[in-house]
Amino acid sequence: MFITYFDGKDAAMSGSRIALPECAESKLVRVHGKDTYLRRASSTETRKLIEAEVKSGRTKWAQLLIEIDDVSLGFWLPAELEAYCTVFAMAPFPTARTLLKGSPDSSELNSHWLSRLSKKAKSKKFRDRFLRYVETQPKALIEFRDFYQKPN
């Protein structure tokens, strides 16, 4: 787990949520000169939260990257991490279609973060390990939450 800091009001807008070990699509962004690529995937709720932060004048951002079992997930806001944790804890595990059912944004099914997750990340084993790890409150997670508690 680590945090990367960014400046600029649009930093989180170009950011992505799912990190992949190889370039599977031309729309992916290379991370820190490594052979790791980011795929843009989010939810309408998260985009609205990010937009609200931008409108409030936020120009400093932190992205938390959590890697478990060779699956990396990136988060721009603590609320985004909490949304993942809520969904990961659901039983039965929902699909993106289920989460978007009845939503006016159901046309965004293919770009929803849950539909972009790898099969490995959707497994119960991965979700349980992810939730247990987040519950341990690692130092980087505390720093990430603290960063967003302070005025920008």
C-alpha positions in Angstrom: 0.0 0.0 0.0 1.3 3.4 -0.8 0.2 7.0 -1.5 1.1 9.2 -4.4 0.4 13.0 -4.1 -0.7 15.2 -7.0 -1.2 18.9 -7.6 -3.8 20.4 -9.9 -7.5 20.6 -9.8 -7.9 17.9 -12.6 -5.5 15.4 -11.1 -8.2 13.0 -10.0 -10.2 13.4 -13.2 -7.5 11.7 -15.2 -6.9 9.2 -12.5 -8.0 5.6 -12.7 -9.2 3.1 -10.2 -7.9 -0.3 -11.4 -4.3 -1.0 -12.0 -3.3 -3.8 -14.4 0.1 -5.5 -14.8 0.2 -5.2 -18.5 -1.1 -3.0 -21.3 -4.4 -4.6 -22.4 -5.9 -1.5 -24.0 -4.5 1.6 -25.7 -6.5 3.8 -23.3 -4.5 2.8 -20.3 -2.1 5.1 -18.6 1.4 3.9 -17.6 2.2 4.3 -13.8 5.5 5.7 -12.5 7.5 4.3 -15.5 6.7 0.8 -14.4 5.0 -2.0 -16.3 1.8 -1.2 -14.6 -1.1 0.5 -16.3 -4.3 2.1 -15.0 -7.8 1.6 -16.4 -10.4 4.4 -15.9 -13.3 2.9 -14.0 -15.4 4.6 -11.4 -19.1 5.1 -10.5 -21.4 8.0 -10.9 -21.3 8.6 -7.1 -17.5 8.7 -7.0 -17.3 11.1 -10.0 -19.8 13.4 -8.2 -17.7 13.4 -5.0 -14.6 14.2 -7.0 -16.4 17.0 -8.9 -17.6 18.4 -5.6 -14.0 18.4 -4.3 -12.9 20.2 -7.4 -15.7 22.8 -7.1 -14.8 23.4 -3.5 -11.3 24.3 -4.7 -9.3 21.2 -4.1 -6.0 21.3 -5.9 -4.0 18.8 -3.8 -4.8 15.1 -4.2 -3.7 11.8 -2.8 -4.1 8.5 -4.5 -4.0 5.4 -2.3 -2.9 2.2 -4.1 -3.6 -1.1 -2.4 -2.1 -4.3 -3.8 -3.3 -7.7 -2.7 -2.7 -11.0 -4.5 -1.2 -9.1 -7.5 -4.4 -7.0 -7.9 -3.9 -3.3 -7.4 -6.8 -0.9 -6.7 -6.4 2.9 -6.6 -8.6 5.3 -4.6 -8.8 9.1 -4.9 -11.1 9.6 -1.9 -11.7 7.8 1.4 -15.4 7.6 0.4 -14.4 5.7 -2.7 -12.5 3.2 -0.6 -15.5 2.9 1.8 -17.8 2.2 -1.2 -15.6 -0.6 -2.4 -15.5 -2.1 1.2 -19.3 -1.9 1.4 -19.7 -3.8 -2.0 -17.0 -6.3 -1.2 -18.8 -7.1 2.1 -22.1 -7.8 0.4 -23.4 -11.4 0.3 -24.3 -12.4 -2.2 -21.7 -10.5 -4.1 -23.6 -8.1 -6.6 -22.9 -7.5 -10.2 -22.5 -4.0 -11.7 -25.9 -4.5 -13.3 -27.4 -5.2 -9.8 -25.8 -2.1 -8.4 -27.0 0.1 -11.2 -30.5 -1.4 -11.4 -33.0 1.4 -11.4 -30.3 4.0 -11.6 -30.5 6.8 -14.2 -26.9 6.0 -15.0 -27.5 2.3 -15.9 -26.2 3.1 -19.4 -22.7 3.3 -17.8 -22.7 -0.4 -17.0 -19.5 -1.2 -18.9 -17.5 1.6 -17.3 -18.6 0.9 -13.7 -15.7 0.0 -11.4 -17.3 -3.4 -10.6 -17.6 -4.4 -14.2 -13.9 -3.5 -14.7 -12.6 -5.7 -11.9 -10.7 -8.8 -12.8 -12.2 -12.2 -12.0 -9.6 -12.7 -9.4 -10.6 -9.4 -7.6 -14.2 -10.6 -7.5 -13.4 -13.8 -5.7 -14.5 -14.2 -2.1 -10.9 -15.0 -1.1 -9.7 -11.7 -2.5 -12.5 -9.6 -1.1 -12.1 -11.1 2.4 -8.3 -10.5 2.3 -8.9 -6.9 1.1 -11.4 -6.2 3.9 -9.2 -7.7 6.5 -6.3 -5.7 5.3 -8.2 -2.4 5.4 -9.5 -3.3 8.9 -5.9 -3.4 10.1 -5.7 0.4 9.5 -2.2 0.4 7.9 -0.2 3.6 8.3 -0.7 4.7 4.7 -4.4 4.3 5.1 -4.5 6.5 8.2 -2.3 9.1 6.3 -4.6 9.0 3.3 -7.7 9.6 5.5 -5.9 12.4 7.4 -4.9 14.1 4.2 -8.5 14.6 3.2 -9.5 15.7 6.7 -7.3 18.7 6.5 -8.3 21.8 4.4 -6.7 21.9 1.0 
